[in-house]
Amino acid sequence: RFQRKLKQQKEMELLRTKISSDLHDDVGSLLGGLAIQSDLMSNVVAETYKPKLEEMSTTSREAMDLMRDIVWALDSRKDKYENLIDRMRVFAETTLRRKNMKYDFEVKDIEGGTTIGPEVRQNVYLIFKEALTNISKHSNGDHVKILFKKEGPQYELIIHDNGKPIVSEIKTDGQGLSNMKMRAQNISGSIRISNEVGFVVKLRF
Protein backbone atom coordinates (compact mmCIF):
# COMPACT_ATOMS: atom_id res chain seq x y z
CA ARG A 1 0.00 0.00 0.00
CA PHE A 2 2.84 2.33 0.85
CA GLN A 3 4.60 1.67 -2.45
CA ARG A 4 1.35 2.18 -4.36
CA LYS A 5 0.70 5.47 -2.58
CA LEU A 6 4.27 6.60 -3.24
CA LYS A 7 3.89 5.75 -6.92
CA GLN A 8 0.59 7.68 -7.16
CA GLN A 9 2.18 10.68 -5.49
CA LYS A 10 5.09 10.61 -7.94
CA GLU A 11 2.72 10.33 -10.89
CA MET A 12 0.73 13.31 -9.58
CA GLU A 13 3.89 15.39 -9.24
CA LEU A 14 4.91 14.54 -12.82
CA LEU A 15 1.43 15.48 -14.05
CA ARG A 16 1.54 18.82 -12.21
CA THR A 17 4.94 19.59 -13.71
CA LYS A 18 3.77 18.66 -17.21
CA ILE A 19 0.63 20.81 -16.97
CA SER A 20 2.62 23.80 -15.68
CA SER A 21 5.19 23.43 -18.48
CA ASP A 22 2.49 23.14 -21.15
CA LEU A 23 0.69 26.21 -19.83
CA HIS A 24 3.92 28.19 -19.77
CA ASP A 25 4.98 27.19 -23.27
CA ASP A 26 1.66 27.18 -25.11
CA VAL A 27 -0.68 29.64 -23.41
CA GLY A 28 2.17 31.94 -22.46
CA SER A 29 3.31 32.18 -26.06
CA LEU A 30 -0.23 32.97 -27.27
CA LEU A 31 -0.77 35.71 -24.70
CA GLY A 32 2.66 37.19 -25.33
CA GLY A 33 2.03 37.21 -29.08
CA LEU A 34 -1.35 38.88 -28.58
CA ALA A 35 0.20 41.65 -26.48
CA ILE A 36 2.95 42.28 -29.05
CA GLN A 37 0.50 42.31 -31.97
CA SER A 38 -1.74 44.77 -30.12
CA ASP A 39 1.21 47.10 -29.54
CA LEU A 40 2.26 46.93 -33.18
CA MET A 41 -1.26 47.52 -34.49
CA SER A 42 -1.74 50.56 -32.25
CA ASN A 43 1.11 52.25 -34.13
CA VAL A 44 -0.57 51.99 -37.53
CA VAL A 45 -4.34 52.26 -36.93
CA ALA A 46 -6.44 55.39 -36.63
CA GLU A 47 -6.57 57.17 -33.25
CA THR A 48 -10.16 55.97 -32.76
CA TYR A 49 -9.05 52.35 -32.37
CA LYS A 50 -5.89 52.92 -30.28
CA PRO A 51 -7.59 52.88 -26.83
CA LYS A 52 -9.15 49.48 -27.54
CA LEU A 53 -5.83 48.04 -28.72
CA GLU A 54 -4.04 49.43 -25.67
CA GLU A 55 -6.72 47.87 -23.47
CA MET A 56 -6.22 44.54 -25.25
CA SER A 57 -2.47 44.74 -24.73
CA THR A 58 -2.86 45.55 -21.02
CA THR A 59 -5.39 42.75 -20.52
CA SER A 60 -3.07 40.27 -22.26
CA ARG A 61 -0.18 41.19 -19.97
CA GLU A 62 -2.38 40.95 -16.87
CA ALA A 63 -3.51 37.50 -18.04
CA MET A 64 0.15 36.51 -18.48
CA ASP A 65 0.90 37.55 -14.90
CA LEU A 66 -2.04 35.51 -13.61
CA MET A 67 -0.97 32.54 -15.71
CA ARG A 68 2.58 32.72 -14.29
CA ASP A 69 1.11 32.45 -10.78
CA ILE A 70 -0.89 29.39 -11.82
CA VAL A 71 2.12 27.79 -13.50
CA TRP A 72 4.26 28.37 -10.42
CA ALA A 73 1.57 26.98 -8.10
CA LEU A 74 1.19 23.82 -10.20
CA ASP A 75 4.90 23.09 -10.60
CA SER A 76 5.81 20.30 -8.16
CA ARG A 77 9.48 21.32 -8.41
CA LYS A 78 8.60 24.42 -6.37
CA ASP A 79 7.18 22.63 -3.32
CA LYS A 80 9.76 24.03 -0.86
CA TYR A 81 9.65 27.01 1.46
CA GLU A 82 12.74 28.41 -0.25
CA ASN A 83 10.78 28.56 -3.52
CA LEU A 84 7.94 30.45 -1.84
CA ILE A 85 10.33 32.88 -0.15
CA ASP A 86 12.26 33.53 -3.38
CA ARG A 87 9.05 34.34 -5.25
CA MET A 88 7.85 36.61 -2.45
CA ARG A 89 11.15 38.51 -2.52
CA VAL A 90 10.92 39.01 -6.29
CA PHE A 91 7.35 40.31 -6.06
CA ALA A 92 8.24 42.67 -3.19
CA GLU A 93 11.20 44.04 -5.12
CA THR A 94 9.19 44.55 -8.31
CA THR A 95 6.09 46.02 -6.68
CA LEU A 96 7.55 48.24 -3.96
CA ARG A 97 10.57 49.58 -5.82
CA ARG A 98 8.22 50.70 -8.59
CA LYS A 99 6.54 52.93 -5.99
CA ASN A 100 9.89 54.08 -4.52
CA MET A 101 9.12 52.26 -1.27
CA LYS A 102 11.87 50.68 0.79
CA TYR A 103 11.33 47.37 2.55
CA ASP A 104 12.90 44.88 4.95
CA PHE A 105 12.28 41.17 4.38
CA GLU A 106 13.26 39.00 7.34
CA VAL A 107 12.98 35.21 7.53
CA LYS A 108 13.36 33.55 10.95
CA ASP A 109 13.69 29.85 11.83
CA ILE A 110 12.30 28.57 8.52
CA GLU A 111 14.22 25.73 6.87
CA GLY A 112 14.20 26.50 3.16
CA GLY A 113 14.34 22.84 2.15
CA THR A 114 11.18 21.96 4.07
CA THR A 115 8.32 20.79 1.87
CA ILE A 116 5.18 22.91 1.70
CA GLY A 117 1.90 21.67 0.23
CA PRO A 118 0.93 23.24 -3.11
CA GLU A 119 -2.39 24.58 -1.82
CA VAL A 120 -0.74 26.21 1.21
CA ARG A 121 2.08 27.60 -0.95
CA GLN A 122 -0.35 29.14 -3.43
CA ASN A 123 -2.66 30.68 -0.83
CA VAL A 124 0.16 32.13 1.27
CA TYR A 125 1.72 33.68 -1.81
CA LEU A 126 -1.57 35.17 -3.03
CA ILE A 127 -2.28 36.65 0.42
CA PHE A 128 1.20 38.17 0.39
CA LYS A 129 0.70 39.47 -3.15
CA GLU A 130 -2.68 41.03 -2.33
CA ALA A 131 -1.32 42.73 0.80
CA LEU A 132 1.59 44.33 -1.07
CA THR A 133 -0.68 45.33 -3.95
CA ASN A 134 -2.97 47.12 -1.48
CA ILE A 135 -0.01 48.90 0.08
CA SER A 136 1.42 49.97 -3.28
CA LYS A 137 -1.96 51.38 -4.35
CA HIS A 138 -3.20 53.03 -1.17
CA SER A 139 -0.41 53.67 1.33
CA ASN A 140 1.21 57.06 1.73
CA GLY A 141 4.11 55.44 3.58
CA ASP A 142 7.60 54.82 2.25
CA HIS A 143 8.65 51.66 4.10
CA VAL A 144 7.31 48.13 4.53
CA LYS A 145 8.43 45.53 7.05
CA ILE A 146 7.96 41.88 6.10
CA LEU A 147 8.58 39.11 8.63
CA PHE A 148 8.13 35.42 7.81
CA LYS A 149 8.87 33.15 10.76
CA LYS A 150 8.23 29.77 12.33
CA GLU A 151 7.13 29.43 15.95
CA GLY A 152 6.80 25.85 17.07
CA PRO A 153 4.55 24.03 14.60
CA GLN A 154 3.04 27.25 13.21
CA TYR A 155 4.18 29.77 10.63
CA GLU A 156 3.48 33.49 10.79
CA LEU A 157 3.67 36.11 8.05
CA ILE A 158 3.54 39.78 9.12
CA ILE A 159 3.37 42.67 6.66
CA HIS A 160 3.40 46.21 8.08
CA ASP A 161 3.77 49.57 6.37
CA ASN A 162 4.42 52.98 7.95
CA GLY A 163 1.57 54.87 6.29
CA LYS A 164 -0.62 57.32 8.22
CA PRO A 165 -4.09 55.83 8.88
CA ILE A 166 -6.00 59.08 8.20
CA VAL A 167 -4.52 59.51 4.74
CA SER A 168 -3.92 55.91 3.71
CA GLU A 169 -7.11 54.35 5.05
CA ILE A 170 -7.74 51.00 3.41
CA LYS A 171 -11.26 49.63 3.66
CA THR A 172 -11.32 46.14 5.10
CA ASP A 173 -14.49 45.21 3.24
CA GLY A 174 -12.86 45.40 -0.20
CA GLN A 175 -12.85 42.40 -2.52
CA GLY A 176 -9.09 41.95 -2.21
CA LEU A 177 -9.13 41.83 1.58
CA SER A 178 -12.14 39.50 1.56
CA ASN A 179 -10.14 37.20 -0.70
CA MET A 180 -7.24 37.22 1.77
CA LYS A 181 -9.57 36.10 4.56
CA MET A 182 -11.02 33.37 2.35
CA ARG A 183 -7.54 32.13 1.41
CA ALA A 184 -6.53 31.97 5.07
CA GLN A 185 -9.60 29.84 5.78
CA ASN A 186 -8.69 27.56 2.85
CA ILE A 187 -5.47 26.56 4.63
CA SER A 188 -7.05 26.40 8.11
CA GLY A 189 -5.17 29.54 9.09
CA SER A 190 -6.12 32.83 10.72
CA ILE A 191 -5.57 36.37 9.50
CA ARG A 192 -5.82 39.78 11.15
CA ILE A 193 -6.00 42.96 9.09
CA SER A 194 -5.79 46.37 10.77
CA ASN A 195 -5.09 49.97 9.89
CA GLU A 196 -4.69 51.73 13.25
CA VAL A 197 -0.91 52.16 12.99
CA GLY A 198 -0.13 51.69 9.33
CA PHE A 199 -1.60 48.82 7.34
CA VAL A 200 -0.92 45.47 9.04
CA VAL A 201 -1.59 41.92 7.88
CA LYS A 202 -0.83 39.01 10.23
CA LEU A 203 -1.29 35.51 8.86
CA ARG A 204 -0.85 32.36 10.96
CA PHE A 205 -1.09 28.85 9.54
N, C-alpha and C positions, 0 to 999 in steps of 0.2 A: 504493500500500500504506500509505503514511504517512497519507494522508487518510482511508482506510478505518479504520485503527487509531484515529485521532483521533476519528472519528465514533462508533466502538464505545465508546470510553472515555467520551465525553460522554453517550451513551445509558445507560451503566452508572451514571454519576453521577446522572442524572435519576431512574433507577429506584430507586437507594438513597435519594434524597431523598424520593421518593413513598412508599416503604415506611415510612420513618421517620415521615413525617407522618401516614400512615394509622394506624400503631400508636399514635402519640401521641393522635390524635383519637378513634379508635374504642375500642381496648382500654383506653386510659387512662381514658376516660369510664366504661366498664363497671366497672373496678376501683374507681374513685373512688366510684361510686354504690353498689357493694357495701359498701364500708367505711362510708359514711354510713348506709346502711340498717341495718347491723349495730349501729352506735352507737345509732340511734334505737330499735331493737327491744329493746336491752338495758335501756332505761329503762322498758319497759312489761311485760316478761315476768317470770315467776316467777324467784326467785333460782337455782333449779336449772339454768336454761338460760343464765344470764348468762355463766358462764365460757366456754361454747362460742361464744357470740356475740362475746365479747371476743377469743377466739382467731381467729375468722373475720375480725374487723376488723383485727387485727394482721397476719395473713397477707396480707390484701388490700393493706395499705400496704407490706409488704415486697415483694410482687409488683410494685407500682407503682414502687418504687425500682429493682428489677431491670430493669423495662421501660424506665425512663428511661435507664439505662446502655446498653441495646440500641439505643434510638432515637438516642442521641447517637453511638454507634459507627457506626451505619448512615448518618447524615447526611453527605453529601459536602461540605456547606457548612462542616464543622468539620475539614477535613483540613489544618489548620495547627498548628504548635507553639504558637502563642498560644492557640488553642482548648483544647488539652490543658492548658496551664499554668493558664488561667483556671478550668477545671473542677477541677483539683487544688487550687487555692487555696480554692475554695468548699467542697470536701469537707473540707479541713484545718480551715477556720474552723468549719464545722458540727460536725464530730466532736470536735475537741480542746477547743473552747470549752465544749462541753457537759460535759466532764470537768474544767473549770477548769484546763486545761493551756495554757501559753503555747507559742508556736512562732515560729521564724524560717524564712522561705521565701526562699531566695536563688537567682536564676537568673543564670548566667554564660555569656557568649559564645554564646547561642542566639538566632538571628534568628527572631522570632515569626512572620514571614510565610512561613517555609520550609515547604514541603509535607511532611507525614508520612503514610505509608501507613495506611489504616484498620485493618489488622490490628495493626501496631506500636502505633498510637495506643491501641487498645482494650486490648491486653495490658499496656502500660506503665501505663495508668490503673488497671487492675484489680490489678496488683502494688502500686501505690501505695496503693490503697484497702484492700487486705488488710493491708498493713503498718501503716497507721494504725489500722485496726480492732483489730488485735492489741495495739497499744500502748494504745489507749483501754480495752481490756478487762482487760489484765494488768499494765501497768506501774504501779509506785508512784512514778514520777517526776512532775515537774511542768513539764518543758520538752522540746520536740522541735526538732531542727535538721533542716531539709530543704534539700538542695543539688541543683540540677539544672543540669548544665553540659555544655559541648561541648569535647572535647579532640581536635583534629585531626578525623579522620573519625568518631570515636566519641562517643556520648553517655553520660553517667553520672548516675545518680540515687542519692543517698545520703540515708538516713533514719536518724536517731540520737536516741534518747531518753536521759535522764539517770537512769533507774531503777537501783536496786541489784539486781545479779544474784541474790543469795540470796533476796530477797523476791519479785522480779518475774520469776522464771525462766519462760521461755517455751519449751515443748518444740518442737524443730525437726522432729519427726516428725508434727506435726499436719496435718490435712487442708488447712487454709488455707495453711500454709507449703509443703506439697507442691505445691499449685496454683501458688504463686508460681514455684517452680522449673520447673514444666511450662510456664508462660507465658513464662518467659525463654527456654526452649528453642524455643518456637514462633516466636520472632523472632530466632533464632540469636544470642541474647545469653548472658551469664553472670551469675550472681547469687551473692552470698555473704551468709549470714545467721549472725550471731553474737550472743552474749549475755554475753561476758566483762566488758565495760564498757558497761553499758546494752544495749539491744536495737538492733542495727545491721543495716540492709539496704543492700547495695551492688549496684546493677544496672548493667551495661554492655551497650550494644547498638550 
